[in-house]
Amino acid sequence: MIGVGVIGVGAAALTGHLPALSASERFELRALLDARPDRLEAATARFPVEHALTDRDAFMALPDVDAIVVATPPDSHAALAGEALRASKHVLVEKPLSRSLAECRSLVDLSQRNGTRLCVGHEKRFHPSLERVRALLEGDAIGEPFYCGIHWASAAKLDPERFIPEGFRPGYEWRWRDPSVGGGLVQDHLPHYVDLVRHWTGREPEAASAYCLNVARDLLGRPPAESVWEDLGLVVVRFSGGLVLRFETSVVGRSLSPIWSLGAGRGEWTEYGYLLGTGGTLLFDLLPWDSSEHGRIAFWQVARAAGEDVGWAYVEQAEPIRRAGGAAAEMFLAQAGAWADAIEGRESRIAGGLDGAVCVAAVEAAYRSVETRSEAPVEVDLQVPA
Ligand SMILES: NC(=O)c1ccc[n+]([C@@H]2O[C@H](COP(=O)([O-])OP(=O)(O)OC[C@H]3O[C@@H](n4cnc5c(N)ncnc54)[C@H](O)[C@@H]3O)[C@@H](O)[C@H]2O)c1
């Protein structure tokens, strides 16, 4: 059993890491640290531990804690993960690994020097439906993928009082208001999908271009302090081999599923995507985060589209997920197992520090393209020749 402690007992810990680490046979949950005593009290009522602390130094010095999850907002990742690595703990940092590539590099350096494992919470690698997408790609279902379009969006910011579930408001507040987190929606969500494309295809991001809107500030008239960061982002990332990812993300409105609008219209957000390949197209539509049902996956194959057969097929899914917490519980538990493998020196599919750093590098490039464009806007030439 690996003695584990968790820093930051907010949404990611309560819905992901704590249920998974408690259920895992590889870990024993021994300690929690949070800056806020009220959060700590609420968390320990559900996940009792030997050490529930607000004192960071005391937490880092616990001799029965070998591994630490950092699940605080991104502005504290570098300091907390750095301290944990210096205390010779193995560390799993929630995405994004940190606010900047420079901070990520120093964490990677530190773990390499100390010989402790630095991993990153890119748990979508272990999502049952996204695992299935990976298997289909590996099985050559659509040939060589060259384009991936992904939509992750919610309408939470249009009416926060109604659309943010009870108890989750504080997590949204720092995302929207706090300048020190270092970024907005693009920083929050792009890392997941850069990681998935890398994990699925082995391609590396080479260039990024982005457009961002601040709808709450500019159209809804909210005070700038309430909407520091973008609330809609469109990012195009070019990967090695010419593969292009188009990622759109928003908290001011969402689309509906291309496959199954019932799934995408429910829950807090909509998440779907498609890949175009040299031999066909693959669509995936994820159901709500904690759904017991699997997401919908369909694909179209050039070779099959002949005669009566239009070429589309739905992927038959496994039985519903019986575990409480559904798909989210399943992927965090699988990630915990992979983390234990990495800690014990076994081969593991968990994202490492370098994987996390590459994703943050893509985020930086996207934001840099936004800044550069606003300094030197390029007008669209409407003098189209007759
Ligand atoms: N992988 C995922 O799918 C996923 C989902 C949600 C959040 N996240 C990530 O998890 C991290 C946390 O997000 P969240 O939504 O859980 O936030 P949250 O606001 O719900 O929780 C953060 C917790 O950290 C505590 N905290 C903040 N600074 C601290 C410090 N310096 N020391 C100790 N405690 C501190 C807060 O009091 C709070 O309880 C972020 O990096 C976010 O991007 C990942």
Ligand as a Chemical Component Dictionary entry (heavy atoms), coordinates in Angstrom:
data_LIG
# 
_chem_comp.id                   LIG 
_chem_comp.type                 NON-POLYMER 
_chem_comp.pdbx_formal_charge   0 
_chem_comp.three_letter_code    LIG 
# 
loop_
_chem_comp_atom.comp_id 
_chem_comp_atom.atom_id 
_chem_comp_atom.alt_atom_id 
_chem_comp_atom.type_symbol 
_chem_comp_atom.charge 
_chem_comp_atom.model_Cartn_x 
_chem_comp_atom.model_Cartn_y 
_chem_comp_atom.model_Cartn_z 
_chem_comp_atom.pdbx_ordinal 
LIG N1  N1  N 0  -8.927  16.522 -14.422 1  
LIG C1  C1  C 0  -10.143 17.059 -14.388 2  
LIG O1  O1  O 0  -11.044 16.622 -15.063 3  
LIG C2  C2  C 0  -10.354 18.241 -13.482 4  
LIG C3  C3  C 0  -11.634 18.611 -13.056 5  
LIG C4  C4  C 0  -11.749 19.720 -12.206 6  
LIG C5  C5  C 0  -10.626 20.425 -11.837 7  
LIG N2  N2  N 1  -9.399  20.028 -12.292 8  
LIG C6  C6  C 0  -8.173  20.733 -11.887 9  
LIG O2  O2  O 0  -8.006  20.547 -10.488 10 
LIG C7  C7  C 0  -7.459  21.707 -9.893  11 
LIG C8  C8  C 0  -8.430  22.199 -8.808  12 
LIG O3  O3  O 0  -9.667  22.539 -9.420  13 
LIG P1  P1  P 0  -11.046 22.412 -8.601  14 
LIG O4  O4  O 0  -12.125 22.646 -9.584  15 
LIG O5  O5  O -1 -11.057 21.188 -7.790  16 
LIG O6  O6  O 0  -10.930 23.690 -7.645  17 
LIG P2  P2  P 0  -11.761 24.018 -6.316  18 
LIG O7  O7  O 0  -11.780 25.478 -6.167  19 
LIG O8  O8  O 0  -13.063 23.283 -6.324  20 
LIG O9  O9  O 0  -10.852 23.373 -5.153  21 
LIG C9  C9  C 0  -9.571  23.831 -4.861  22 
LIG C10 C10 C 0  -9.286  23.575 -3.375  23 
LIG O10 O10 O 0  -7.909  23.906 -3.138  24 
LIG C11 C11 C 0  -7.820  24.655 -1.916  25 
LIG N3  N3  N 0  -6.601  25.462 -2.011  26 
LIG C12 C12 C 0  -6.371  26.505 -2.851  27 
LIG N4  N4  N 0  -5.101  26.952 -2.708  28 
LIG C13 C13 C 0  -4.524  26.181 -1.751  29 
LIG C14 C14 C 0  -3.234  26.143 -1.178  30 
LIG N5  N5  N 0  -2.263  26.985 -1.562  31 
LIG N6  N6  N 0  -2.988  25.207 -0.216  32 
LIG C15 C15 C 0  -3.954  24.338 0.173   33 
LIG N7  N7  N 0  -5.206  24.341 -0.337  34 
LIG C16 C16 C 0  -5.482  25.241 -1.286  35 
LIG C17 C17 C 0  -9.108  25.447 -1.861  36 
LIG O11 O11 O 0  -9.418  25.863 -0.548  37 
LIG C18 C18 C 0  -10.110 24.438 -2.426  38 
LIG O12 O12 O 0  -10.687 23.629 -1.412  39 
LIG C19 C19 C 0  -7.227  22.699 -11.026 40 
LIG O13 O13 O 0  -5.919  22.600 -11.479 41 
LIG C20 C20 C 0  -8.202  22.228 -12.099 42 
LIG O14 O14 O 0  -7.771  22.563 -13.409 43 
LIG C21 C21 C 0  -9.261  18.962 -13.083 44 
# 
loop_
_chem_comp_bond.comp_id 
_chem_comp_bond.atom_id_1 
_chem_comp_bond.atom_id_2 
_chem_comp_bond.value_order 
_chem_comp_bond.pdbx_ordinal 
LIG N1  C1  SING 1  
LIG C1  O1  DOUB 2  
LIG C1  C2  SING 3  
LIG C2  C3  SING 4  
LIG C2  C21 DOUB 5  
LIG C3  C4  DOUB 6  
LIG C4  C5  SING 7  
LIG C5  N2  DOUB 8  
LIG N2  C6  SING 9  
LIG N2  C21 SING 10 
LIG C6  O2  SING 11 
LIG C6  C20 SING 12 
LIG O2  C7  SING 13 
LIG C7  C8  SING 14 
LIG C7  C19 SING 15 
LIG C8  O3  SING 16 
LIG O3  P1  SING 17 
LIG P1  O4  DOUB 18 
LIG P1  O5  SING 19 
LIG P1  O6  SING 20 
LIG O6  P2  SING 21 
LIG P2  O7  DOUB 22 
LIG P2  O8  SING 23 
LIG P2  O9  SING 24 
LIG O9  C9  SING 25 
LIG C9  C10 SING 26 
LIG C10 O10 SING 27 
LIG C10 C18 SING 28 
LIG O10 C11 SING 29 
LIG C11 N3  SING 30 
LIG C11 C17 SING 31 
LIG N3  C12 SING 32 
LIG N3  C16 SING 33 
LIG C12 N4  DOUB 34 
LIG N4  C13 SING 35 
LIG C13 C14 SING 36 
LIG C13 C16 DOUB 37 
LIG C14 N5  SING 38 
LIG C14 N6  DOUB 39 
LIG N6  C15 SING 40 
LIG C15 N7  DOUB 41 
LIG N7  C16 SING 42 
LIG C17 O11 SING 43 
LIG C17 C18 SING 44 
LIG C18 O12 SING 45 
LIG C19 O13 SING 46 
LIG C19 C20 SING 47 
LIG C20 O14 SING 48 
# 
